[in-house]
Amino acid sequence: MKSALCALLVSAVSLAAADPAILTTEYIYDTGPYPSIHATTIVETPTGLVTAWFGGTAEKNPDVCIWVSRQLPDGKWTESVETANGVQADGTRHPTWNPVLFQPKVADSLRESSPGSSFGKTGPLMLFYKVGPSPSTWWGELKTSTDGGKTWSAAQKLPKGIFGPIKNKPVQLANGDILCPTSNETDTKPSAWAIYFERTSDLGKTWTRTELLHDGLAISAIQPSVLFLGGDKLAAVGRTRQSKVFQITSEDAGKTWGEISLTDLPNPNSGTDAVTLADGRHLLIYNHTAKGRSPLNLAVSKDGKTWEAALVFENEPKKEFSYPTIIQTKDGLVHITYTWQRKKVKHVVLDPAKLTTKPIVNGQWPQ
């Protein structure tokens, strides 16, 4: 056991030494009360970083709960705390899925804000997650925290047809609206996978949503991430069953969207995430392969359309490194968490100013 742990630490150190943009790598915890974890999320609050994931005996099992850990001032992480579960009033129990943490700002601080900017005033920390037997039958729930994730409110079930962000973080627009990237999976055969967007202007009290943006079959897409292209123009990218990353754009701050299409970037039907940096560049973290969930890669774009290769975080065939999440904190650094072989949560810190890139030609990662 000790030799295996040493090997993991050596691997992490080697990764950090391999590229000057990588500042630190670590595992959020060594052991936990769950043999299997997945679907990590990370957020910056005024009191520090907070992460969450779902964990239990295995994905889809009723004992799967949402667990939360906070980073302390000394850089260490607290033991994870069970923060939400699928126990119902009648005693039945369902699995929980795909937590998403989001720290909203209050309206009077938004006009000065931009992606990656410093905090102004903040609202309660939001934890969105799903409860139910499967993605076609689950529903959305929301908890909030006013003390940086130490304590949480009771669960609030979201209105029928509203699920909250399905895997990746919301974005907050200049007018204060929170735009949640989400998607739908039907129980038909084949299941139709279609993206859409939900919006709240009052921290989740009331909601509106777009219609499904495509038929979910010609391009079966889920789990979008939102990018800022300037002004009211947005883009979204994410996962498909067509072995490619999808893209779609909006000209009116997400009220309406254009045609969905496939990029040249491969996708093995696995989750991605993306973020717009304070300097206007965009980062996409994803598995650059048509099959499997290794390697795990980072690409950079200046326009949200043309992507260049930056980093390979993991590259071990037949192993899983998946479901990443990526944010930029107020100090300008980039924080990433992801599922490490369904056993651990890995955390990587980058300095985006030190990223170097190479062109991706015809979807091929450069050597």
C-alpha positions, 0 to 999 in steps of 0.5 A: 500500500505504501509503495503504491502511494509513493508511486502516486506521489512521484507521478504527481511530482513528475507532472508538476515538474513537466511543465512550468504552468503547473504549480501544484497537484494533489489529491483532496483526500487519502481515504474516505467512506466511499469506494467510488467517487465521480463528478467533482466540482470546485468554487472560490468563496470569500473564505476559500475554495470548496469542492464537492463530488458524489461518492458511494459504493458505485454510481447509480447505487442508492447509497451515493451521496454528495460530499463537500470538502473545504480548503483551509488557510494552510492549504489543507483540505477538511475531511469530506462531509456528507452534505446531501443524500437521496433519502425521501420522506417515505423512507425510500432512498435514491442515488444523488448525482453531479453536484455543482457549486456556484458562488453568486455575486449580488447585483450592485457588484456585477457591472464592474465584474468580469470572468476571473475578477475579484469578488464584490458582495456575494450571495449565499453559496449554492450547491445544485445536485440531482436525485433519482434512479437515473438521468432520465428520471432524476430531479434537481435540488438546491442547498445554500450556505452562508458560511462558505460551505461549513453549514447548509440549508435544507434541500429545496426541490427545484420546480418541475422541468428545472434541473439546475446546471446538469454538470458544469458551473453556471455563469452570471451575466452583467444584469445579475441573471444566473445562466445554467447550462443543462441538458435532457436525457429521455428514456426512449431508445435511443435516448435523445440527448439535448441541451438547453439553458435555464435562468434565474434572476433571484438566486433560484427562487423563480426560473425560466428556460429555453426549449430544447435546442436540437432534436437530441439524435442527429447530435446527441449532446449533454453537459454544456459549458458557457464561454464569454465571447464579448458583449452579449455573445456566448458560446457553449461546448460539451459532450456528445455521442458523436465522438466530437465536442459540440459547439453552439453560440448565442448573440443575445446573452443566452436567450436564443441560440444558433445551430448546434454543430460538431468541432474537430476535437474528439470526445469519447462520450465523456464530460468536459468543462471550459472557462473564459479567463480574465484576459479573454482566452478560453480553456477547455479540459477534456479527454482528447480521444474518441474512445476511453477516458484517458488522456486528459487534456487542456486546450486554449482558444482565443476566439472559442472556435480554434483550439490549440494544445496546451497540456496533458494531465494524465495519459495511462491507457485503459484507466479513467481520468474524467469529468473535469471542472475548471475555474479561475480564481481572483488571484488569476490562477486556474484550479482544476479537479477531476475524477482520478480512476473513480477512487480519488479527487485530483486537484491541479493548480495552473498559472495560465500566463505560463501556458504554451500551445501548439496547433491542433491539426485535423483534430490530432493532438501534437507530439 
